[in-house]
Amino acid sequence: MDDRRERFADGLADLLASWNLPRATGRVYAALLLSDVPVTLDALQDDTGLSKGQTSTSVRELTSWGLARATTRHGGRRLYIEAEAGLDTLLDASHRRARLFIAALRDGEELVPADSPARGRLEDVVALFDGYVSAGEQILARRRDVDARSRSGEAAASG
């Protein structure tokens, strides 16, 4: 791995570590983002210098977060992994996690009196994450509208 790729991988490793994910997961994500084609676990292991276990665990983490996907080819058993692309996919994955967090927080709201400071804190955090999900959904809706208009314009131009 050349110096620039190494710095990129280290940067993502540090960032994902701040999300309480292993640094190895960030290094695997960096390799996937820089790859033009889906890659095997063996190729990822070679590219990152990680162990087979670290590589496999990292791929599972990335797929659970919606940052990567694993597929097979032509009915084979070998997995090919690629970074997920597109704002839609990444925001959808983030929204799923945020909604789970919101549900857990709302369960906590029932544990404290309505007029307590703890209830107010819980409601503030719920409002923050509700706002995040709502804003993201508005962004996605606008993007989808623009994409649909673009596709209909292309179809009219070619027809």
C-alpha positions as CSV (number, residue, x, y, z in Angstrom):
1,M,0.0,0.0,0.0
2,D,1.5,3.3,-1.0
3,D,1.8,6.2,1.5
4,R,-1.3,8.1,0.4
5,R,-3.5,4.9,0.6
6,E,-1.9,4.1,4.0
7,R,-2.8,7.6,5.3
8,F,-6.4,7.3,3.9
9,A,-6.7,3.8,5.6
10,D,-5.4,5.2,8.9
11,G,-7.7,8.1,8.7
12,L,-10.8,5.9,8.2
13,A,-9.5,3.5,10.9
14,D,-9.3,6.4,13.4
15,L,-12.7,7.7,12.4
16,L,-14.4,4.4,12.7
17,A,-12.6,3.8,16.0
18,S,-14.2,7.0,17.3
19,W,-17.6,5.2,16.5
20,N,-16.3,2.3,18.7
21,L,-15.6,0.0,15.7
22,P,-12.3,-1.7,15.4
23,R,-9.5,0.1,13.6
24,A,-9.3,-3.0,11.3
25,T,-12.9,-2.2,10.1
26,G,-11.8,1.2,9.0
27,R,-8.9,-0.2,7.1
28,V,-11.1,-2.7,5.3
29,Y,-13.6,0.0,4.5
30,A,-10.8,2.1,3.0
31,A,-9.7,-0.8,0.8
32,L,-13.3,-1.3,-0.3
33,L,-13.9,2.3,-1.1
34,L,-10.7,2.5,-3.2
35,S,-11.5,-0.7,-5.1
36,D,-13.2,-0.4,-8.6
37,V,-14.6,-4.0,-8.4
38,P,-16.0,-6.3,-5.7
39,V,-13.1,-8.1,-3.9
40,T,-12.8,-11.4,-2.1
41,L,-11.9,-11.8,1.6
42,D,-8.4,-13.1,0.5
43,A,-7.8,-10.0,-1.6
44,L,-8.9,-7.7,1.3
45,Q,-6.6,-9.6,3.6
46,D,-3.7,-9.1,1.2
47,D,-4.5,-5.5,0.6
48,T,-4.9,-4.6,4.3
49,G,-2.3,-6.9,5.9
50,L,-4.9,-8.0,8.4
51,S,-5.6,-11.5,9.6
52,K,-8.4,-13.6,8.1
53,G,-10.3,-13.2,11.3
54,Q,-9.9,-9.4,11.4
55,T,-10.9,-9.2,7.8
56,S,-14.0,-11.4,8.1
57,T,-15.1,-9.6,11.3
58,S,-14.6,-6.2,9.7
59,V,-16.7,-7.2,6.7
60,R,-19.5,-8.4,9.0
61,E,-19.4,-5.0,10.9
62,L,-19.5,-3.0,7.6
63,T,-22.4,-5.0,6.3
64,S,-24.3,-4.7,9.5
65,W,-23.8,-0.9,9.4
66,G,-24.9,-0.8,5.7
67,L,-21.5,0.4,4.5
68,A,-20.7,-2.7,2.5
69,R,-22.4,-5.7,0.9
70,A,-21.3,-9.3,0.2
71,T,-22.5,-11.3,-2.8
72,T,-21.7,-14.5,-4.6
73,R,-21.2,-14.9,-8.3
74,H,-22.8,-17.5,-10.6
75,G,-24.0,-19.7,-7.7
76,G,-20.5,-20.0,-6.3
77,R,-19.7,-19.9,-2.6
78,R,-16.9,-17.4,-2.7
79,L,-18.0,-14.0,-1.3
80,Y,-17.3,-10.8,-3.1
81,I,-17.4,-7.6,-1.0
82,E,-17.9,-4.1,-2.1
83,A,-18.6,-0.8,-0.4
84,E,-22.1,0.4,-0.7
85,A,-22.5,3.4,-3.0
86,G,-24.9,6.3,-3.0
87,L,-26.3,8.6,-0.4
88,D,-29.6,6.7,-0.5
89,T,-28.1,3.5,0.8
90,L,-25.9,5.1,3.4
91,L,-28.7,7.4,4.8
92,D,-31.2,4.5,4.8
93,A,-28.7,2.4,6.9
94,S,-28.1,5.4,9.2
95,H,-31.8,6.0,9.6
96,R,-32.4,2.3,10.5
97,R,-29.9,2.7,13.4
98,A,-31.3,6.0,14.5
99,R,-34.8,4.7,14.6
100,L,-33.7,1.8,16.8
101,F,-32.0,4.4,19.1
102,I,-35.2,6.5,19.2
103,A,-37.3,3.5,20.1
104,A,-34.9,2.6,23.0
105,L,-35.0,6.2,24.2
106,R,-38.8,6.3,24.1
107,D,-38.8,3.1,26.3
108,G,-36.7,5.1,28.7
109,E,-39.2,8.0,28.8
110,E,-41.7,5.7,30.4
111,L,-39.3,5.1,33.3
112,V,-39.3,8.6,34.6
113,P,-42.0,11.1,35.6
114,A,-43.2,13.5,32.8
115,D,-42.0,16.6,34.7
116,S,-38.5,15.3,35.7
117,P,-35.3,16.7,34.2
118,A,-34.4,13.2,33.1
119,R,-37.5,13.0,31.0
120,G,-36.7,16.4,29.4
121,R,-33.2,15.1,28.5
122,L,-34.6,12.0,26.9
123,E,-37.2,14.0,25.0
124,D,-34.4,16.4,23.7
125,V,-32.3,13.5,22.5
126,V,-35.4,11.9,20.8
127,A,-36.2,15.2,19.1
128,L,-32.6,15.5,17.9
129,F,-32.6,12.1,16.3
130,D,-36.1,12.5,15.0
131,G,-35.0,15.7,13.3
132,Y,-31.9,14.0,11.9
133,V,-34.0,11.2,10.3
134,S,-36.6,13.7,9.0
135,A,-33.9,15.9,7.4
136,G,-32.3,12.9,5.8
137,E,-35.6,11.7,4.5
138,Q,-36.3,15.1,3.0
139,I,-32.8,15.1,1.3
140,L,-33.6,11.6,-0.1
141,A,-37.0,12.7,-1.4
142,R,-35.5,15.7,-3.2
143,R,-32.8,13.6,-4.7
144,R,-35.3,11.0,-5.9
145,D,-37.5,13.7,-7.4
146,V,-34.5,15.2,-9.3
147,D,-33.5,11.7,-10.5
148,A,-37.0,10.9,-11.6
149,R,-37.3,14.2,-13.5
150,S,-33.9,13.6,-15.1
151,R,-34.8,10.1,-16.2
152,S,-38.1,11.3,-17.6
153,G,-36.3,14.1,-19.5
154,E,-33.8,11.6,-20.9
155,A,-36.7,9.3,-22.0
156,A,-38.5,12.2,-23.7
157,A,-35.3,13.3,-25.5
158,S,-34.5,9.8,-26.8
159,G,-38.2,9.0,-27.8
